[in-house]
Amino acid sequence: MHYVHVDVFSPRPYSGNSLAVFPDSAGLSEGQMTRITQEMRHFESVFLAPDDTDEHASEHADEHAGVRAWRARVFDLTGELDFAGHPLVGAACVLHALHGTADTEAWRLRLTARTVGVTTERRAAGRCTGVLDQGPASFLGRPHIPDLASWFSLTADDLDPDLPPEVLSTGLRYLVVPVRGGDALARARIAHDLEAPLAALGAQFAYLLDATALEGRHWNNDGVLEDVATGSGAGCAAAYLRRHGRIADGRTTVLRQGRFTGRPSELTISAYGEGEDIRSVTVGGEVAFVAEGHLTELPA
C-alpha cells in the first residue's frame, strides 16, 4: 500500500507537523488503520478513499476540475479522531499532487463525524498550500478557574489580564488560555494530567495563546508530548481572537506554533463574523513533500 510523508504548516521539509497519508486505503479495517498509525509513529495518519456515495460532491468542487469527494479517516496512536486540522490539509495537498489538474482545486473530505472543504493551490515542485474551512465556531462558556495558571506551571501574573479563558469549538472543544507576552509561553509546562479538569469544563484539550505575539502551544493532556502545529486548536484561536477584536473580520493572519519543539510552524488563520456569531473559520498553510513509500505487508 502506497503512502506519502508530508510536513504540514511549513514550506520546508523536516519542519512543521509530519503526517503519513494513505491515498488509496479502501478495504482497510479500523484495527488495521490503528496498527499502521502506531507503526508509522507520526502524531496522526490519514486514510483516504474515493467517496462515490456523495451525490452532491460536485457542488463543493472546482467546476473545472471535476473532483470527486473523498472519504477521510484520521487516526492518532490510540484510535480514530472525529476531526483534526493538519491531517486534512496534508491529505488534500496529496490528493492535489496525485489527481489535481488545475493550479487551484477544491476538495470535499467526508470524515466519520462531519464533512469539510479544503482548497489547495500548487506551488513549486514538492510544495502545496491548503486552506481548511472548519465551519462556524461554538462558544461554550468562560469558566472561572482560580488555580488555572498552576495547571501550566505558571503564576497568575502570567495570564493575560485583558482576555478571559474560554471554551469553544470548531470541531474539537478547546479551553483557550491567553497568556501575557514575554516568556510565559516558554516557561509553560503541564503540571498534572488535565483530562478530568478539562472534562469538568466541557473541554477536551487546552490551547495556550499569546494574543500579542500570535503564538500558541498545545500538549496532550498529560503533558508528555507537545504538538508541533495544532490545526483544530488554531481554528479555536482564530474564533477567539476575532470575538475579542484582535484580528479583523475575514483577514488572514499568521499564527505560529512549534518553536519549542524545534519544528517551527506557521498556520494562516481567519474568522468571519462578529462577537459570538463567527460563521466561518479557516486554517491553512504550506505543505512540504518529504518522502513516498509502500507497505510491503498489511497488519492482520
Secondary structure as UniProt FT lines:
FT   STRAND          2..8
FT   TURN            13..14
FT   STRAND          17..22
FT   TURN            26..27
FT   HELIX           30..40
FT   STRAND          45..50
FT   TURN            52..53
FT   TURN            55..56
FT   HELIX           57..60
FT   TURN            63..66
FT   STRAND          70..75
FT   STRAND          80..81
FT   HELIX           86..99
FT   STRAND          104..110
FT   STRAND          115..122
FT   TURN            125..126
FT   STRAND          127..135
FT   STRAND          138..141
FT   TURN            146..147
FT   HELIX           148..151
FT   TURN            152..153
FT   HELIX           156..158
FT   TURN            161..162
FT   STRAND          166..169
FT   STRAND          173..179
FT   HELIX           184..187
FT   HELIX           195..200
FT   TURN            201..202
FT   STRAND          205..210
FT   TURN            211..214
FT   STRAND          215..217
FT   TURN            221..222
FT   HELIX           231..243
FT   TURN            244..245
FT   TURN            249..250
FT   STRAND          253..257
FT   HELIX           259..261
FT   STRAND          265..274
FT   TURN            275..276
FT   STRAND          277..294
//
